[in-house]
């Protein structure tokens, strides 16, 4: 927790977050691709997609430069497996 506090208190953290989310980006500038991942396809809060992994979830995660790998197992319902 102490390390987190030091990180948050660092003035560079504010600069980095503003840049990541595109706050104050000059005209024509672009925020990072993952800065709005939670809004892709309307977000994942809707009752029809809550507690489910959808194709949109996989795309959203990949905008954060995370590679999603399919792993086969005997689980039918991911909530049971986790």
Residue pairs with C-beta under 8 A, 6 or more apart in sequence:
7 13
17 23
18 24
19 25
19 31
19 32
20 31
20 32
20 35
21 31
21 32
21 35
22 29
22 30
22 31
22 32
22 35
25 31
33 63
34 63
34 64
34 65
37 60
37 61
37 63
37 64
38 44
38 60
40 56
40 59
40 60
40 63
41 54
41 56
41 59
41 60
44 50
44 54
44 56
44 57
44 60
49 56
51 79
53 78
58 68
61 68
62 68
73 81
75 81
